[in-house]
Amino acid sequence: MLLVTFAILTRFVAAGNDTVIIKYKSPGLSVNGSTDSDTVFPPPPPGVHLVADLPYLGYQLFALDDPAESASDFCDALEQEDDAVQFCEPDSEVSLIQEQAAPDDPLYAQQYNIPAIDLPALWAAGVLGSTNVSVCVPDTGTSPDHPDLHHSIEQGTSFVGGSQSDDYTDGQGHGTFVTGVIGAVTDNRIGIAGIVRRPAVLPCRFMDASGNGPLSSAALCFNWCLQRQAAVISCSFGATTFSAALQTAAQAISAQNVVLVTSSGNEGTSNDASPHYPSEFSKSLPGVISVAASDRSGNLWARSNYGPASVQVAAPGVSILGLGLGAEYVTLSGTSMAAPQVAGIAALLLADLATRASSLTKTPQINEAVKAAILGTTRNFSSAADRAKVLSGGVVDAGAALRAFRRSATYATASRSSISATVVAAVAGIVVGILLSVVGFGLVVWVRRLRQIRAVRRQQALDT
């Protein structure tokens, strides 16, 4: 039985369908990433037919030809008989049990989490975000007509039921809350403030109104996020049983230099003792950040998962004010509320660099610098016991993270490279302009001289 955590509790159960996920050892996703044009998958194995290629993740979804056949038995047999198969995994279902919402409260004045992470320091420094640095949110969708959100959505999609559609409307509320934490419209005289004041949010719905959805649909969302060139993916779900498909997705995301921010879970237990995925992959992948929840006092929330080896930083996660369905505002608690705050800060740091460098070229060094800035500048928990439970020892500090990021060698190198390129382009433009002017002047002189010669010749012809 696979256990998955969301706002308070989710569980992983048999999907009850005939879908399997298959990844081959070769060909597969290259270390430099993959596109539809350069990934070639082998023919389907006997007994299944293709449902979808996921080239950005490097694996495929298949349906059994015989619905009565056990997906587990099929995968066991395939892995034993075909050495080319890296893994075959039966589809499975993610289920969400939502944290109980409180009634609507006063808005910005009740967002204690914003000053708690020193977010105003970034805003005061002019770091407001960029529509060129998008954040993708695989979840229950969002509420595109919410008056405090709809201007923040760049594009959305849905893979509920395994097929893609444009109806990413949230029928559950979890995804609306998460996207609102990141990108609720600020300075519009209504509602709350989002972390990113110039957001570009990409909601991807893979769970239905009951809070259920298969892992294969989550994989379709991950693939779509990469296809849409997201800079950050905010992932407020996870599992307590290892999944090769989930690991491969995290590896693909990291290989394409996208920051993956994950919630650590809400059981109040150690992830070092009982791993939680995909946050567990933060130990080995430079672009993955695992997030615990802190309480109003700035200490570790009692129900947050922890682990100094596998949980890296905390953000406020208790009674966070956010967006509800329709035009409502609600308060929720959980690591699902903490993770999108860190995702938003990561997006702001990348947007700051993109502004200084004129554009953002995603590299492993930049992701490592973002992660180091966030983890290396936290506000320590006041409790020594809590400090020992999280790798960084405390709560994310957005202002300090920005200062550290700007001091990093990676930031300086990227900025200098952009300045050098700009200077070279400007000098080249001047040189070309001068050459064109010289050539143009010479051409004018030549044309005038040619006209003079023709006039003299015509006069000579008339004289004779």
N, C-alpha and C positions, 0 to 999 in steps of 0.2 A: 504494500500500500504506500503510495507516494504522497507526502504531505507538502502542501504549498501554502505560503502565507501572503495575505494581502493586508487590508486595513486592520483587521483583527485576526481573522482565521480563514484560511482556505484549505481545501483538501484536494487531493489528486485521486480520481477514481477511474475505473475502466470506461473508456469512451463509448463502448457498446456499438462500435461500427467496425468496418472491415478495412480501415486505412492503416498502412504501414509507412514508415519513414526509412529510406535506404540511402546510405552513403557508400560510395566506392572509394577504394584507396587511390585509384588513378583511373581516369582523370578526375580532378577535383578542383577545389579552390586554390589558386596559387597564392603565394605569400604577398603578392602585390595586389590582390583582389581579383575580381572577375566580373565580366559583363555577359550579357546575353550572347554576344557575338563570339566570345573566346572560350566559352565553356561547352564542351562536347560530352554529353552523357552517353553511356552504353545503352544498348537495347534493354527493355524491361526483362527481368527474369521470368521464367515460366510460372504461370499461375496468378499473375497480377497484370493490371493495365495502368498506364500512367494517368495520374490526376493532375500533377503540376510539377514543373521544373522550378527549383529555387537556386538559380545560378549564383546569387550573391552569398548564399549560405553553403553552396557546394553539395547539396543533396536533393532528393526527389521524394514526392509523395505518390504512393501507389494504392490502388484498391484491389482487394482479392477478387479473383474471378468467381470463386465459390464463396458466397457470403456465409455459408455454414462452416467453413474452415476456420480454425482458430488462428488469429493473427500471431499470437505468441508461438504456437507450434510452427507456423510458416517461417517466422524469423529465426527460430532456433535451428531449423533444418537448413535454411539458406546460409547462415553464418558457418555451419559445419561443412556444407558442401561446396561453397564458393569462397576461395581464398581471396578473391578480389574485393569482397564486401568488407568494408571497415566496420559498419554496424547496420543492423536491421532492428527497428524499434516499433512495436505496436503503437498506434495512436492512443492518446490518453486525454483525459478531460481535466481542466482546471475549474474549480468551483470557488466562488467568492461569498463570504458571509460578511456583510457590511457592518462597520462600526456604527453604533446608534448615533444619530445626529441630534444635536441640541437645537432649540428654537433659534430663529434669526436674532443676531446681536448687532450692536453698533459696529460700524465697518472698519475703516482704517485705524481708528483709535483702539480697536480690539485686536489688532494684528501685532501682538507683542513679539512675535517671532521675527519681524523685520528689524527692529533695533537690536534684538538679541543676537543676530548674526552680523550686525553692523553693515547692513545693506545700504543705508543712506550714504555711507562713505563712498561707495561706488557711484551712486547717482550724483553726488557732489563733484566727483572727479570727471563727470561727463560720460561715464560708462553706462549707457542705457540699453545696449543691445544692438543688433543689426538684423535686418531681414535677410541678409546673406548667410547668417549663422542660425540654422533651424534646429529645433528640438522635436524629435519624434517620440510619440507616446503610445505604445501598444497597450491597450486597456479595454474598457467597456465602451469606447467611443467618447464623444463629448456632446455638448448642447450648442450647436452652431448658432442658434437664435438667441442665446443668452445675451442680454444687453451689455454685459461686462466682459464678453469673450469674443463675439463673432468677428470683430476687426483683427483679432490676433491669429486667426487660422489661415495658414497659407494654402493648405490642401488637406483633405481627409479622405479616408477610404474605409471599407469594411471587408473582412474575410469571414464573417459569421456564416456558418454552413459550408465553409471550404471554397466558396466562390466569391469573387470580388464584386463589390457594388459601391455606388456613391453614397449609400445611406449609412453614414457613420453616427447617426443620432443615438445618443446614450439613453438607454432605458433603465439604467440601474443607478447611476450617480457617481460611482467611483472614478471613472475616467474624466468626468466633468470637473470633479474636485481637483484631480491631479493636474489637468491642463490649466485650470484656473490658478493654481499655485504658481505655475511657471509664467503664464501669459495673460492673466486678467488685465484688462485695459486700465491703465493708470492715467490720472489727470482728466478723467471724463466726467467728474462731479457725481459719479454714482458708484456704489459698490466698494470693492477692495482694490488694493494695489497688487499687481503681479511682481514677481522677482525681476523679470525682463520687461523693461518699459517699451522697447521696440521689438516685440517678439515676432517670430515666425514659427508657429506650432503646427506639427503634422500629426494629428490624431489618427490612430489606426485601431479600428474596433475588431476584436477577435472573440470577445465574450458577449453573450446575449443579455437580455434584460434580467434573467435569473442569476446572472453572475457566473455562468458556465461557458466554457469554451475549450476546445481541444488544443493540445500542444502544437499540432500541425498548423492550426490557424495562427497561433502565435508566431510560428516560423515564417508563415506567409507575411505577417506584419514586419518581422525583422528584415526580411528580404526587400520589402517595399520601402522601409526606412532607408536602407542602403541605396536602393535604386533612386530615391529622391534626394540623395546626397546630404542626408542629415549630418550635422556636426556632433550632436549629442542625442543619445537615446535614454529616456527616463523609464526605468523598469520597476514598477511597484508590485511585483509578484515574484514568486520563487517556489522552489521545491526542496524537500528534504531527502529525496532519493536521487541519485545521480542519473542524468540523462545524457547520452552521447550526442543526441540531437541538439540539446541546449548548450552543451559544451562547444560543439562545432559552430553554433550560431555566435557564441561569445568570441570564439577565436576569429571567425570571419569579420565580426564587427571590429575587433581590435586590429586585425590585419589591414583593414581599410582606414585605420587611424580615426575612428569614431569613438568618442568618450561614452562609455556605458555606465550609467549610475543605477545602482540596484539597492533595494530595501533589504534589510537584514532579517526581518521577521519579527513576530510579536508574541512569542511564547515565553519570553523571559529566561531563555536557556542559552547555553554556550554553543555557538556555531563551531568552535574549535573541537568540541566533543562530538557534536552531531552536525555535520556540514549542511549548509543551506545554499541552494543554487538558484540563480547564477552568481550570487554574492561571493561564493567560495572561490570563483575564478579570479577575484581581485588579487589573490595571493600570487598568481602566476602571470597575469595579463596586465601590461602597464596602463591600458586605457580603461580598466574596470575599477570603479570605486564603490565600496560597500558602505551603507549608511545606517547607523542606529538612530534611535529617537531620544531626545533629551526632554526633560520636563520644564515647567515654568521657572524652577529654581536654578536651572542650568546644570543639573546633574542627570545621570542616565535614568531614563524612564524605567520604572520597575518591570514593565512588560516587554521592553525591548530586548531582542537578542543581542548578544555581545560575543567577544572573543578577540584577544589582542593579536592573534595571527590572521584572523579572517574578517573582522569588522574594523573599519579604518577610521571613521569619523562620525560624529553625531550632528544632528540638526534638530531644532524644535519639532516635537511631534505630538504634543498634548494640547487638546482643545484649540486646534488650528482653525481659524476662520477661513472659509472658502466658498466656492460656488456650488449650488445645488441644482437640481433639475428645474427646468422652466426658467424663472427669473429669481429663484430663491438663493439664500445664503445660509450655510450650515456650518457647524463646527464638528470636526472629527479628530480622532486620535489614532496614531499608529506610525510605523516606519514608512508606510505608503505616503504619509503627509510630509515626512522628513526628506525622503529621497529627491522629490522634484525641486526642493529648495537648493540642494547641492547641484542638481542638474542645471538649474537656472544660473547659479554662480559660475559653473563651468562655461556655460554659453556666453556669459558676460565677459569672462576673461578672454575667450576666443574672439569675441566681437571687438574687444579693445585692441587685440593684436591685429585683427583684420583691418581696423580703421587706421592703425599706424602703418601697416604694411600695404595698404590700398586693396588688399585681397587676402584671403585665407587659403594657404596651401597646407593641407593636413599632412602632418608628418608624425612619426613615433616620438620624436624629440619634443614636439609641441605638446602632445598628450601627456608625456612624462612630466613636463614642466608644469602643466596645469594641475596634475595630480599632486606633485610635490608641493606646489604653492598652497593648495587646499589643506593637505595633511600636515604641512610643516608650520602652520600659523594658527592653530586652533586656540580657543580660550579653554584653558584646563578646567575640568570638573573640579569642584571644591572638595569632593570626596576622594581621598587617595584610593579607596577600594574601587570606585568607578573609573578613575584614571587608569587603573591596571586592567580594565576590561575592554578597552578600545585602543587600537594601535596608536592613534594620535593623542589620546588622552583627553579629548574634549570636544567642544562644539565648534563648527566651522565659523571662521571670522572672515567675512567677505572683504572688508577693507584691508586687513593684513594680507590676505591672499593676493589681492591686486598688487600691493606694494612688492611682495615677494616675487610675483610673476614678472613684474616689470624689471626687477633687478636680475632676473635669471639670464644666463648666457644665451639661452635659446631665444628669448624675447629680443635681446640686443642683436643677435645674428640675423633674425628674421627681419627686424626693422632696418638694419644696415643694408641687407640685401635688397630690400625694396627701395631704399633711398638711392643706392647705387644704380639699380635698374632705372629709377626715375631720372637720375642725372644723365645716365648714358642715353636714355631715350630723348631727353631734352637736348643734349649736345648733338645727338644724331639728327634731330629735327632741325637744329640751327644750321648744321653743316649742309644738310640737304637743301634747306631754304636758300643758303648762300649759293650753292652750286646751281640751283634752279634759277636764281636771280642772274648769275653770271651767264648761264646758258641762254636764258631769256633775253638778256641784254645783247649778247652776241648775235642771237637770231634776229633781233630787231635791226641791228646794224647791217647784218648780211642782207636782209630783205630790202632795206633802203638802198644799199649799194647796187643790188641787182636791178632795182627799179631805175636807178640812175643810168646804169649801163644800157638797159633796154631803151630808155628815152633817148640817149645819145645815138644809138644805132638807128632808131626810127627817124631821127633828124637827119642823120647821114644819108639814109635811103631817100628821103624827100629832096635833099640837096642835089643828089645825082639824078 
